[in-house]
């Protein structure tokens, strides 16, 4: 067990966790038992705390950038004003877009807007807004997706 004497325990804990994250803290028990300097690693909750309290986003260089994407079914459903994702109208529109433009990922991320507009102008306007981070999305809950707010 480690003990700290401090007037500011919250600050001391953060400093200790940051030192662990930087690989500066070794395990005293391992040193005693195995005579090795084994670095302590953060647990999940500590890692979350480090990430959430970091002033700058932490993205390793090897990790590709995050992509904001909404399922194509949800986009079509919102554009058409249909509540059910399983409706024939949504399924037919989805199949038409995929058959003419490529995979869902390609349509949402890579296909030029001019091509999407030719297939479905309404869907194209939402995809364009998503790509530009200009779309509002009300979070869902309980196993359901949120809702796209169409203010375009």
N, C-alpha and C positions, 0 to 999 in steps of 0.2 A: 504494500500500500504506500501511496505517496501522500504527503501532507504538506499543505502550504499555509504559512502564516501571512495574512494579508489584510489590509483595510478595505480592499475592493475585490471581493471574491469573483464577481462577474468578469471584471477586467482580467484577473489572474487566469480564470478558466479559458477565456478567449485567447489570451496570449499562449497558454499551454497548448490549446488545440491548434493554433496557427503554427506553433513550433513543430508539432507532430506532423501537420500537413506539409511543412517544408523539409521533413526528414531529419530534424535536428534532435529528436529524442530517441534514446535507445532503451530497451527493456532491462531494468535492473535485475529482474529474476533470471532472465536468460544469461546475463553477464555472470551472475553468481553460479548458475547451474551448469552452463555449457561453455563458459569463458568466451562468449561471442558477443559482439555488439550488434544485436538485431534491432533494427529500427521498428518502433511502434507504428502501426497503421491506424488510420481513423476508422471508426465504425460508421455505419450508414447514417445514423442520426447526427453524428459529429460532422460528417461530410456534407450533409444537407445544410447544417448550420454555417459551415464555412462558405459554401456556395451562396446561400441566401443572404449572408451579411457582407459579402464582398462588394466593395464600391464599384469595381469593374467586372463585367461578365467574364467568366472563366471558361474558355474554349481551347482545348488542346489543339496544337497546330495540325495534328493528323486527322482531326475530326472534320468532316464536311459541314458546311453551314446548315443550319436548321431551315426547313422549308415549311411555310404555313400552307396547308392544303385542307380543303373541305371535300368530303366525298362527292363525286359527280352526281350520284343519285340525289343527295341533299340539295345541290345547286339546281338541278332540273326541277325537283319537287317545289322548291321555293319560287322559281321563275314561273312555273305553270300554276302556282297557287293550289297545289294538291297536298293533302295531309299525309296520305299513305305513300311510302316508298315503294310499295308493291303494286301500284296501279299499272295498268297496261300502257297508259299514256307515258308515264315516267320510263317504264321499261323499253318502250318503242323508241323514245327520244334518246335514251342511253345507248341502245344498240346502234342507232343511226350514227351517233357521234363517234362511237368506238370503231364501227366498221369503216367510216370515212376518214378518220383522223389518226387512229392508232390506239395504244393502251390508255387507260385512265390517267396514269402518271404522265405520259407524254402530253395528253390533252391539257392537264392542269398546269404543267410546268414548262413544256418545251415547244409545243406547236405554236407557230406564229398566229397572232390574233386575227390577221386577215383571213386565214383558213377557217378558223372557228366561226367567225362572223358569217361566212358563206353557208355554214351548216345550221347554226342557230344563233341569231343575233342576241337574244335575251341571255342565253347561257354565256355567250362571249363577253357581254358587259359585266357579268358577275365574276367570271374568271379574270378579266382584266383588273377589276377592283381588288380581287384577292391577291393577285400578283403585285399590285402596287400598295398592299397593306392599307387599303381604304375601305375595308368592309367591317361592319360591326357584327359581332357574333355573340349571342346570348348563351351563356354556358348551360349545358344540360345537367342531368344528374340521375342517379338511380339506373344507370345502364343505358341511358338515352343520350343521343347527341343534342347539342344545343340548336338554336335556330339562327339562320342568317337573317340579318336585318337589311332589307333591300331599300336603301335610300339613294339609289343611283339615278 
